[in-house]
Amino acid sequence: MSRTFIASSVTAAIGLLVFLYLWNDSKDSQNESAGSNQPNSNGSSRSGLPSNHEVPSRRIKHTIDDEAARFRKEWGVKMNPAGDCLFETEGDLLRITVPGSEEPHDLNPEAGTPGSDNAPRVLKPVNGDFIIQVKMNAVEDPGEDSTQPGFTGYVGAGLVVFADAKNFVRLERATLRRPGGDAIPYTNFEIRVDGVTERFGSTGDLPTEDGRPTWLRIERRGSEMHGAMSHDGETWTTTDPKTLSAEVWDHAGIQAGIAAVSTSIWSFKPEYSDFSIIQVRIEPDE
């Protein structure tokens, strides 16, 4: 074997070894680079940057937070005591779905039965004199069966103002149905004083036409709450005001907003729009 052949073979072998070394080193560098962007056990990346899996979840959280903030600004804080109601917005419209159930979704603390304070509501803080208003679509037939013992089938949705859990005013576009009778649409205006209804609303107080939208308005004027309804938002029908006799109405912490009440075994889906609360100083009637 010639010296030339041996030298050529050695040179080729050395070149192959150098190539293999450089190729393996390149692969290791690529793996390390890729591994540096993988999240560790606490979800962050080795490089200190968020992993690819974190970005979408953060965006979703920001979207949810933004929507919640917008809802609180436009409508208020949701309260869902039964935990089974659904709040949905579409433009300036809010829909509350109250499912049919064995217990009522009521605002009737004197009943003392399960579900007597389960009505879903959305509330904002108010103080002094104010005007609160909302537009309601027609409210459906509740059926004859009632989930509240001793009461007729009832659904109502509209405005509510709370001093506390036992002192509050309700103004609702409502429908009730007595056993064997037809569904009766009306606007219900009631006040609770220390947990007792001063006087239940009557279907003759504020007669309401079936199938038509209804605007509702409550005005606080000092120690009185004035309720009114309208079918066009311009011509209003009023009834006798409710007197705020309980001392709690003179304290801070008054909450006002909307609520949905149902003693029906059927699902109830009231829709609210054109909602507003205006803080004003209303001069007393002469």
C-alpha positions as CSV (number, residue, x, y, z in Angstrom):
1,M,0.0,0.0,0.0
2,S,1.5,3.3,-1.0
3,R,2.1,6.2,1.3
4,T,-0.1,8.4,-0.8
5,F,-3.1,6.1,-0.4
6,I,-2.6,5.9,3.4
7,A,-2.3,9.7,3.7
8,S,-5.5,10.2,1.6
9,S,-7.4,7.7,3.8
10,V,-6.4,9.4,7.0
11,T,-7.4,12.8,5.7
12,A,-10.8,11.5,4.6
13,A,-11.4,9.9,8.0
14,I,-10.5,13.1,9.8
15,G,-12.8,15.0,7.6
16,L,-15.7,12.6,8.3
17,L,-15.1,12.9,12.0
18,V,-15.1,16.7,11.9
19,F,-18.4,16.7,9.8
20,L,-20.1,14.3,12.3
21,Y,-19.0,16.4,15.3
22,L,-20.3,19.6,13.7
23,W,-23.6,18.0,12.7
24,N,-24.3,16.7,16.2
25,D,-23.4,20.0,17.8
26,S,-25.8,21.8,15.4
27,K,-28.7,19.4,16.5
28,D,-27.9,19.9,20.2
29,S,-28.0,23.7,19.7
30,Q,-31.4,23.5,17.9
31,N,-32.8,21.3,20.7
32,E,-31.6,23.7,23.4
33,S,-33.1,26.6,21.5
34,A,-36.5,24.9,21.1
35,G,-36.4,23.7,24.7
36,S,-35.8,27.2,26.0
37,N,-39.2,28.3,24.8
38,Q,-41.1,25.4,26.5
39,P,-43.1,26.2,29.6
40,N,-41.7,24.9,32.9
41,S,-43.9,23.4,35.7
42,N,-45.3,26.7,36.7
43,G,-46.4,27.6,33.2
44,S,-43.7,30.1,32.3
45,S,-41.1,29.7,29.7
46,R,-37.3,29.3,30.4
47,S,-36.6,32.4,28.4
48,G,-38.9,34.4,30.7
49,L,-41.5,35.0,27.9
50,P,-45.1,33.6,28.2
51,S,-45.7,30.3,26.5
52,N,-47.8,30.1,23.4
53,H,-50.5,28.4,25.5
54,E,-50.8,31.4,27.9
55,V,-51.5,34.1,25.3
56,P,-55.1,33.0,24.3
57,S,-56.1,32.4,27.9
58,R,-55.0,35.9,28.9
59,R,-56.9,37.4,26.0
60,I,-60.0,35.5,27.0
61,K,-59.6,36.7,30.6
62,H,-59.2,40.3,29.5
63,T,-62.3,40.0,27.3
64,I,-64.3,38.5,30.2
65,D,-63.1,41.3,32.5
66,D,-64.0,44.0,30.0
67,E,-67.5,42.6,29.5
68,A,-68.1,42.3,33.2
69,A,-66.9,45.9,33.7
70,R,-69.2,47.1,30.9
71,F,-72.2,45.2,32.3
72,R,-71.6,46.7,35.8
73,K,-71.4,50.2,34.3
74,E,-74.6,49.8,32.1
75,W,-76.7,47.6,34.3
76,G,-75.2,47.0,37.7
77,V,-74.1,44.0,39.8
78,K,-75.8,40.6,39.1
79,M,-77.4,38.7,41.9
80,N,-78.4,35.1,41.3
81,P,-79.5,33.6,44.7
82,A,-80.7,30.3,43.2
83,G,-77.7,30.0,41.0
84,D,-79.7,28.7,38.1
85,C,-80.6,31.9,36.2
86,L,-78.9,33.2,33.1
87,F,-78.1,36.8,32.2
88,E,-77.6,37.6,28.5
89,T,-77.0,41.0,26.7
90,E,-77.6,41.9,23.1
91,G,-76.9,45.5,22.3
92,D,-78.8,47.6,24.9
93,L,-81.1,44.7,25.7
94,L,-80.8,42.4,28.7
95,R,-82.5,39.0,28.9
96,I,-82.9,37.1,32.2
97,T,-83.8,33.4,31.9
98,V,-85.5,32.1,35.0
99,P,-85.9,28.3,34.6
100,G,-89.0,26.4,35.5
101,S,-88.4,24.7,38.9
102,E,-90.0,23.2,41.9
103,E,-89.2,26.3,44.0
104,P,-90.2,29.8,43.2
105,H,-87.9,32.7,42.2
106,D,-89.8,35.1,44.4
107,L,-89.3,38.4,46.2
108,N,-91.8,37.7,49.0
109,P,-89.9,37.4,52.3
110,E,-93.0,37.1,54.4
111,A,-93.8,33.8,52.8
112,G,-90.9,32.2,54.6
113,T,-90.8,29.3,52.1
114,P,-87.8,28.0,50.1
115,G,-87.3,30.3,47.2
116,S,-89.1,33.2,48.7
117,D,-86.0,35.4,48.1
118,N,-84.6,33.7,45.0
119,A,-85.5,36.3,42.4
120,P,-82.5,37.2,40.2
121,R,-81.8,40.9,40.1
122,V,-79.2,43.5,39.0
123,L,-78.5,46.4,41.3
124,K,-76.7,49.8,41.5
125,P,-76.2,52.1,44.5
126,V,-78.3,55.3,44.6
127,N,-78.7,58.1,47.1
128,G,-81.1,60.9,47.7
129,D,-83.9,61.5,45.1
130,F,-83.7,59.7,41.8
131,I,-85.6,58.5,38.7
132,I,-85.2,54.9,37.5
133,Q,-86.8,53.7,34.3
134,V,-86.8,50.7,32.0
135,K,-88.7,49.4,29.0
136,M,-90.2,45.9,29.2
137,N,-91.4,43.6,26.4
138,A,-94.6,41.8,26.9
139,V,-94.6,39.2,29.7
140,E,-95.9,35.7,29.0
141,D,-98.7,33.6,30.6
142,P,-97.4,31.9,33.9
143,G,-99.9,29.1,33.8
144,E,-102.3,28.2,36.7
145,D,-99.8,26.2,38.8
146,S,-97.8,28.1,41.4
147,T,-94.6,27.1,43.1
148,Q,-95.4,29.4,46.0
149,P,-98.0,27.7,48.3
150,G,-101.2,29.7,48.7
151,F,-100.5,32.0,45.7
152,T,-101.6,32.0,42.0
153,G,-99.3,31.5,39.1
154,Y,-97.4,34.8,38.7
155,V,-94.5,36.2,36.6
156,G,-93.3,39.8,36.9
157,A,-90.3,41.7,35.7
158,G,-89.3,45.4,36.1
159,L,-87.8,47.7,38.7
160,V,-86.9,47.2,42.3
161,V,-85.4,49.5,45.0
162,F,-83.9,48.1,48.2
163,A,-83.2,49.7,51.5
164,D,-82.4,46.2,52.8
165,A,-83.7,42.6,52.4
166,K,-87.0,43.4,54.2
167,N,-87.7,46.9,53.0
168,F,-88.0,47.4,49.3
169,V,-90.3,48.6,46.5
170,R,-91.3,46.6,43.3
171,L,-92.8,47.9,40.1
172,E,-93.3,45.1,37.6
173,R,-94.9,44.4,34.2
174,A,-96.7,41.3,35.4
175,T,-99.2,38.6,34.5
176,L,-101.1,36.4,36.9
177,R,-103.5,33.5,36.3
178,R,-106.0,32.2,38.8
179,P,-107.1,28.6,38.7
180,G,-109.8,28.2,36.0
181,G,-109.3,31.8,34.8
182,D,-107.6,33.7,32.0
183,A,-104.2,35.3,32.2
184,I,-104.4,38.9,33.5
185,P,-101.7,41.4,32.4
186,Y,-101.1,44.4,34.7
187,T,-98.4,46.5,36.3
188,N,-97.8,45.6,39.9
189,F,-96.6,48.2,42.4
190,E,-95.8,47.0,46.0
191,I,-93.8,47.9,49.0
192,R,-92.4,45.7,51.8
193,V,-92.1,47.3,55.3
194,D,-89.9,45.2,57.7
195,G,-90.6,42.1,55.7
196,V,-94.4,42.5,55.4
197,T,-96.3,43.6,52.3
198,E,-98.1,46.9,53.0
199,R,-100.6,46.1,50.3
200,F,-100.4,43.7,47.4
201,G,-100.7,45.3,44.0
202,S,-104.1,45.0,42.3
203,T,-104.8,44.2,38.7
204,G,-107.0,47.4,38.7
205,D,-104.3,49.8,39.9
206,L,-102.4,50.1,36.6
207,P,-104.2,48.2,33.9
208,T,-101.8,47.0,31.2
209,E,-102.6,46.0,27.6
210,D,-101.5,42.4,26.7
211,G,-98.8,42.0,24.1
212,R,-97.6,45.6,24.2
213,P,-94.2,46.9,25.4
214,T,-94.4,48.7,28.8
215,W,-92.2,51.5,30.2
216,L,-91.9,51.5,34.0
217,R,-90.7,54.4,36.1
218,I,-90.0,54.8,39.8
219,E,-89.3,58.3,41.3
220,R,-88.1,58.8,44.8
221,R,-89.3,62.1,46.2
222,G,-88.1,62.4,49.8
223,S,-90.1,59.9,51.8
224,E,-92.2,58.7,48.9
225,M,-91.8,56.4,46.0
226,H,-94.0,57.2,42.9
227,G,-94.6,54.4,40.4
228,A,-95.8,55.0,36.8
229,M,-96.3,53.0,33.6
230,S,-96.6,53.8,29.9
231,H,-97.2,52.0,26.6
232,D,-95.4,54.6,24.5
233,G,-92.8,56.1,26.9
234,E,-94.5,59.5,26.7
235,T,-98.0,59.3,28.3
236,W,-97.8,58.0,31.8
237,T,-100.3,56.5,34.2
238,T,-99.6,56.8,37.9
239,T,-101.1,55.4,41.1
240,D,-100.9,56.3,44.8
241,P,-97.3,56.6,46.0
242,K,-95.7,54.4,48.6
243,T,-94.6,56.0,51.9
244,L,-91.1,55.1,53.1
245,S,-91.8,54.8,56.8
246,A,-88.9,52.5,57.8
247,E,-85.8,54.3,59.2
248,V,-83.5,52.3,56.9
249,W,-84.6,54.5,54.0
250,D,-82.8,57.4,55.6
251,H,-79.5,55.6,55.6
252,A,-76.8,55.0,53.0
253,G,-76.7,51.7,51.0
254,I,-79.9,52.1,48.9
255,Q,-79.8,49.8,45.8
256,A,-81.9,50.2,42.7
257,G,-82.2,48.2,39.5
258,I,-84.2,45.4,37.9
259,A,-85.5,42.0,39.0
260,A,-87.4,39.0,37.6
261,V,-90.0,37.2,39.8
262,S,-91.7,33.9,38.9
263,T,-93.8,31.4,40.8
264,S,-94.4,29.6,37.5
265,I,-93.4,26.0,36.7
266,W,-92.5,27.2,33.2
267,S,-89.4,29.0,32.1
268,F,-89.6,32.8,32.2
269,K,-87.5,35.0,29.9
270,P,-88.2,38.8,30.4
271,E,-86.4,41.3,28.3
272,Y,-85.2,44.8,29.5
273,S,-84.0,47.8,27.5
274,D,-83.7,51.6,27.7
275,F,-82.6,51.3,31.3
276,S,-81.5,54.4,33.2
277,I,-81.0,55.8,36.6
278,I,-80.9,59.6,37.1
279,Q,-79.8,61.2,40.4
280,V,-81.9,64.4,40.8
281,R,-83.3,66.7,43.3
282,I,-87.1,66.6,42.7
283,E,-89.0,69.4,44.3
284,P,-92.0,68.3,46.4
285,D,-95.5,68.8,45.0
286,E,-97.1,72.1,46.0
